[in-house]
Amino acid sequence: MYGKQKEWEPNVDRLVRSAIKDERYCSFILDHLERPATEGIKDVKTLERLWVRASQSDMTVAEFIRYQKGE
């Protein structure tokens, strides 16, 4: 009776500062930050600074990813 569960799709137009409250968005962002953006994430403090920037940003998820990638 139960149908197939719908796969989660992120809303990349959502503001990143609210999106990071959901672990799925955090994973999505990190998955989309390819090198060289992730090369600088070598320790917990660096990762924490990334989330602080995200929490204070007026960018959408998509804009934040592009910005972090240097695009």
DSSP file (Angstrom, degrees, kcal/mol; ACC not computed):
  #  RESIDUE AA STRUCTURE BP1 BP2  ACC     N-H-->O    O-->H-N    N-H-->O    O-->H-N    TCO  KAPPA ALPHA  PHI   PSI    X-CA   Y-CA   Z-CA
    1    1 A M              0   0    0      0, 0.0     2,-0.4     0, 0.0     0, 0.0   0.000 360.0 360.0 360.0 -32.1    0.0    0.0    0.0
    2    2 A Y        -     0   0    0      1,-0.1     3,-0.1     3,-0.0     2,-0.0  -0.598 360.0-138.5 -80.2 132.1    2.8    2.4    0.7
    3    3 A G        -     0   0    0     -2,-0.4     2,-0.2     1,-0.2    -1,-0.1  -0.237  38.1 -72.1 -78.7 173.0    4.2    4.0   -2.3
    4    4 A K        -     0   0    0      1,-0.1     2,-0.2    -2,-0.0    -1,-0.2  -0.461  56.3-110.6 -66.4 133.4    7.9    4.6   -3.0
    5    5 A Q        -     0   0    0     -2,-0.2     2,-0.2     1,-0.1    -1,-0.1  -0.473  34.3-113.2 -69.8 134.4    9.2    7.3   -0.7
    6    6 A K        -     0   0    0     -2,-0.2     2,-0.2     1,-0.1    -1,-0.1  -0.459  30.6-115.3 -70.5 135.2   10.1   10.5   -2.6
    7    7 A E        -     0   0    0     -2,-0.2     2,-0.2     1,-0.1    -1,-0.1  -0.475  34.7-105.1 -71.1 139.9   13.8   11.3   -2.8
    8    8 A W        -     0   0    0     -2,-0.2    -1,-0.1     1,-0.0     0, 0.0  -0.458  35.6-169.6 -68.4 132.0   14.8   14.5   -1.0
    9    9 A E        -     0   0    0     -2,-0.2     2,-0.1    -3,-0.0    -1,-0.0  -0.989  19.1-129.1-124.3 122.0   15.6   17.4   -3.3
   10   10 A P        -     0   0    0      0, 0.0     2,-1.0     0, 0.0     3,-0.0  -0.358  12.0-127.7 -70.6 148.1   17.2   20.5   -1.8
   11   11 A N    >   -     0   0    0      1,-0.1     3,-1.7    -2,-0.1    50,-0.3  -0.829  23.4-172.4 -92.1  98.5   15.7   23.9   -2.5
   12   12 A V  T 3  S+     0   0    0     -2,-1.0    50,-2.3     1,-0.3    51,-0.4   0.563  80.7  64.4 -74.0  -6.5   18.9   25.7   -3.7
   13   13 A D  T 3  S+     0   0    0     47,-0.2    -1,-0.3    48,-0.2     2,-0.2   0.445  80.1 106.8 -91.1  -1.7   17.0   29.0   -3.7
   14   14 A R  S <  S-     0   0    0     -3,-1.7    47,-2.0     1,-0.1    48,-0.2  -0.488  87.3 -95.9 -74.2 145.5   16.6   28.8    0.1
   15   15 A L  B >>  -A   60   0A   0     45,-0.2     4,-2.1    -2,-0.2     3,-0.9  -0.430  28.2-137.3 -63.6 133.2   18.7   31.1    2.2
   16   16 A V  H 3> S+     0   0    0     43,-2.5     4,-2.0     1,-0.2    -1,-0.2   0.832  98.4  65.2 -63.3 -32.9   21.8   29.3    3.3
   17   17 A R  H 34 S+     0   0    0     40,-0.5    -1,-0.2    42,-0.5    41,-0.1   0.821 112.5  33.5 -64.2 -29.6   21.6   30.7    6.8
   18   18 A S  H X4 S+     0   0    0     -3,-0.9     3,-1.3     2,-0.1    -1,-0.2   0.780 112.8  61.5 -91.4 -30.1   18.4   28.9    7.5
   19   19 A A  H >< S+     0   0    0     -4,-2.1     3,-2.2     1,-0.3     6,-0.4   0.843  90.6  67.4 -65.0 -34.0   19.2   25.8    5.4
   20   20 A I  T 3< S+     0   0    0     -4,-2.0    -1,-0.3     1,-0.3    -2,-0.1   0.565  82.2  75.7 -70.1  -4.3   22.2   24.9    7.4
   21   21 A K  T <  S+     0   0    0     -3,-1.3     2,-0.5     1,-0.1    -1,-0.3   0.607  88.1  70.9 -75.6 -10.7   20.0   24.0   10.3
   22   22 A D  S X> S-     0   0    0     -3,-2.2     4,-1.5    -4,-0.1     3,-1.2  -0.939  79.1-145.6-108.9 119.4   19.1   20.9    8.4
   23   23 A E  H 3> S+     0   0    0     -2,-0.5     4,-2.5     1,-0.3     5,-0.2   0.796  97.6  64.3 -55.7 -31.0   21.9   18.3    8.2
   24   24 A R  H 3> S+     0   0    0      1,-0.2     4,-2.3     2,-0.2    -1,-0.3   0.892 103.0  47.5 -62.2 -38.2   20.8   17.3    4.7
   25   25 A Y  H <> S+     0   0    0     -3,-1.2     4,-3.0    -6,-0.4    -1,-0.2   0.892 108.9  53.9 -69.5 -39.0   21.7   20.8    3.4
   26   26 A C  H  X S+     0   0    0     -4,-1.5     4,-2.4    -7,-0.3    -2,-0.2   0.940 112.3  44.4 -59.0 -46.7   25.1   20.7    5.2
   27   27 A S  H  X S+     0   0    0     -4,-2.5     4,-2.7     2,-0.2    -2,-0.2   0.910 112.5  52.4 -63.1 -42.6   25.9   17.4    3.5
   28   28 A F  H  X S+     0   0    0     -4,-2.3     4,-1.5    -5,-0.2    -2,-0.2   0.925 110.5  47.6 -59.6 -46.0   24.6   18.8    0.2
   29   29 A I  H  X S+     0   0    0     -4,-3.0     4,-0.8     1,-0.2     3,-0.4   0.942 113.6  46.5 -62.2 -48.9   26.8   21.9    0.4
   30   30 A L  H >< S+     0   0    0     -4,-2.4     3,-0.7     1,-0.2    -1,-0.2   0.886 110.0  54.2 -63.2 -37.9   29.9   19.9    1.3
   31   31 A D  H 3< S+     0   0    0     -4,-2.7    -1,-0.2     1,-0.2    -2,-0.2   0.823 111.5  45.9 -63.6 -30.5   29.2   17.4   -1.5
   32   32 A H  H 3< S+     0   0    0     -4,-1.5     2,-1.3    -3,-0.4    -1,-0.2   0.494  89.3  89.9 -94.5  -4.3   29.1   20.3   -4.0
   33   33 A L    <<  +     0   0    0     -4,-0.8    -1,-0.1    -3,-0.7     5,-0.1  -0.739  64.0 179.1 -91.0  90.5   32.2   22.0   -2.7
   34   34 A E    >   -     0   0    0     -2,-1.3     3,-1.4     1,-0.2     4,-0.5  -0.321  33.9 -31.7 -83.8 171.0   34.7   20.3   -4.9
   35   35 A R  T 3  S+     0   0    0      1,-0.3    -1,-0.2     2,-0.2    34,-0.0  -0.325 122.8  28.4 -57.6 144.7   38.4   21.1   -4.9
   36   36 A P  T >> S+     0   0    0      0, 0.0     3,-0.9     0, 0.0     4,-0.7  -0.996 119.6  57.6 -86.7  -2.0   39.9   23.6   -4.4
   37   37 A A  G X4 S+     0   0    0     -3,-1.4     3,-0.6     1,-0.3    -2,-0.2   0.875 112.0  41.9 -58.1 -39.7   37.1   24.8   -2.1
   38   38 A T  G >4 S+     0   0    0     -4,-0.5     3,-1.4     1,-0.2    -1,-0.3   0.595  93.7  81.7 -86.1  -9.5   37.3   21.8    0.2
   39   39 A E  G <4 S+     0   0    0     -3,-0.9    -1,-0.2     1,-0.3    -2,-0.2   0.813  89.4  55.7 -63.7 -28.1   41.1   21.6    0.2
   40   40 A G  G << S+     0   0    0     -4,-0.7     2,-1.4    -3,-0.6     3,-0.3   0.578  85.2  88.6 -80.0  -8.6   41.1   24.3    2.9
   41   41 A I    <   +     0   0    0     -3,-1.4    -1,-0.1     1,-0.2     3,-0.1  -0.688  44.9 135.2 -92.2  87.1   38.9   22.3    5.2
   42   42 A K        +     0   0    0     -2,-1.4     2,-0.3     1,-0.1    -1,-0.2   0.524  64.3  23.3-110.8 -10.4   41.5   20.4    7.0
   43   43 A D  S  > S-     0   0    0     -3,-0.3     4,-1.8     1,-0.1     3,-0.2  -0.931  83.4 -98.1-150.1 172.9   40.2   20.7   10.6
   44   44 A V  H  > S+     0   0    0     -2,-0.3     4,-2.9     1,-0.2     5,-0.2   0.867 116.8  57.5 -64.6 -38.3   37.1   21.3   12.6
   45   45 A K  H  > S+     0   0    0      1,-0.2     4,-2.1     2,-0.2    -1,-0.2   0.896 106.4  49.2 -62.1 -39.7   37.9   25.0   13.1
   46   46 A T  H  > S+     0   0    0      2,-0.2     4,-1.7     1,-0.2    -1,-0.2   0.911 112.2  48.2 -65.3 -42.0   38.0   25.6    9.4
   47   47 A L  H  X S+     0   0    0     -4,-1.8     4,-1.9     1,-0.2    -2,-0.2   0.903 109.6  53.0 -64.3 -41.2   34.7   23.8    9.0
   48   48 A E  H  X S+     0   0    0     -4,-2.9     4,-2.1     1,-0.2    -2,-0.2   0.896 106.6  52.9 -61.1 -39.6   33.2   25.8   11.8
   49   49 A R  H  X S+     0   0    0     -4,-2.1     4,-2.5     1,-0.2    -1,-0.2   0.876 105.6  54.9 -64.1 -36.4   34.2   29.0   10.1
   50   50 A L  H  X S+     0   0    0     -4,-1.7     4,-2.2     1,-0.2    -1,-0.2   0.936 110.3  45.3 -59.8 -45.8   32.5   27.9    6.9
   51   51 A W  H  X S+     0   0    0     -4,-1.9     4,-2.4     2,-0.2    -2,-0.2   0.819 109.9  54.7 -70.8 -30.3   29.2   27.4    8.9
   52   52 A V  H  X S+     0   0    0     -4,-2.1     4,-1.1     2,-0.2    -1,-0.2   0.935 109.6  47.6 -65.1 -45.0   29.6   30.7   10.6
   53   53 A R  H >< S+     0   0    0     -4,-2.5     3,-0.6     1,-0.2     4,-0.4   0.919 113.4  48.6 -60.1 -42.5   29.9   32.4    7.2
   54   54 A A  H >< S+     0   0    0     -4,-2.2     3,-1.2     1,-0.2    -1,-0.2   0.902 107.6  54.6 -63.7 -40.8   26.9   30.5    6.0
   55   55 A S  H 3< S+     0   0    0     -4,-2.4    -1,-0.2     1,-0.3    -2,-0.2   0.704 113.9  41.5 -68.4 -18.9   24.9   31.4    9.1
   56   56 A Q  T << S+     0   0    0     -4,-1.1    -1,-0.3    -3,-0.6     2,-0.2   0.345  95.1 110.4-106.7   4.2   25.5   35.1    8.5
   57   57 A S    <   -     0   0    0     -3,-1.2   -40,-0.5    -4,-0.4    -3,-0.0  -0.510  54.0-159.0 -89.0 148.0   25.0   35.1    4.8
   58   58 A D        +     0   0    0     -2,-0.2     2,-0.1   -42,-0.1    -1,-0.1   0.228  64.6 109.7 -98.8   9.6   22.2   36.6    2.7
   59   59 A M  S    S-     0   0    0     -5,-0.1   -43,-2.5     1,-0.1   -42,-0.5  -0.422  71.0-116.5 -83.2 158.8   23.0   34.2   -0.1
   60   60 A T  B  >  -A   15   0A   0    -45,-0.3     4,-2.7   -44,-0.1   -45,-0.2  -0.385  36.9 -99.9 -80.1 171.3   21.0   31.3   -1.3
   61   61 A V  H  > S+     0   0    0    -47,-2.0     4,-2.3   -50,-0.3     5,-0.2   0.935 125.5  48.2 -57.8 -47.3   22.4   27.8   -1.0
   62   62 A A  H  > S+     0   0    0    -50,-2.3     4,-2.3     1,-0.2    -1,-0.2   0.914 112.6  47.6 -62.2 -44.1   23.3   27.8   -4.7
   63   63 A E  H  > S+     0   0    0    -51,-0.4     4,-2.8     1,-0.2    -1,-0.2   0.903 110.9  51.9 -63.8 -41.3   25.0   31.3   -4.5
   64   64 A F  H  X S+     0   0    0     -4,-2.7     4,-2.8     2,-0.2     5,-0.2   0.913 109.9  48.7 -63.0 -43.2   26.9   30.2   -1.4
   65   65 A I  H  X S+     0   0    0     -4,-2.3     4,-1.8     2,-0.2    -1,-0.2   0.942 113.4  46.8 -62.0 -47.1   28.2   27.1   -3.1
   66   66 A R  H  <>S+     0   0    0     -4,-2.3     5,-2.8     1,-0.2     4,-0.5   0.913 113.3  49.6 -61.4 -41.9   29.3   29.1   -6.1
   67   67 A Y  H ><5S+     0   0    0     -4,-2.8     3,-1.3     1,-0.2    -2,-0.2   0.930 110.8  48.7 -63.1 -46.1   30.9   31.7   -3.9
   68   68 A Q  H 3<5S+     0   0    0     -4,-2.8    -1,-0.2     1,-0.3    -2,-0.2   0.811 109.4  53.3 -65.0 -29.1   32.8   29.1   -1.9
   69   69 A K  T 3<5S-     0   0    0     -4,-1.8    -1,-0.3    -5,-0.2    -2,-0.2   0.553 117.4-115.5 -81.3  -7.5   34.0   27.5   -5.1
   70   70 A G  T < 5       0   0    0     -3,-1.3    -3,-0.2    -4,-0.5    -2,-0.1   0.744 360.0 360.0  81.2  24.0   35.3   30.9   -6.3
   71   71 A E      <       0   0    0     -5,-2.8    -4,-0.2    -6,-0.2    -5,-0.1   0.442 360.0 360.0 -90.9 360.0   33.0   31.2   -9.2
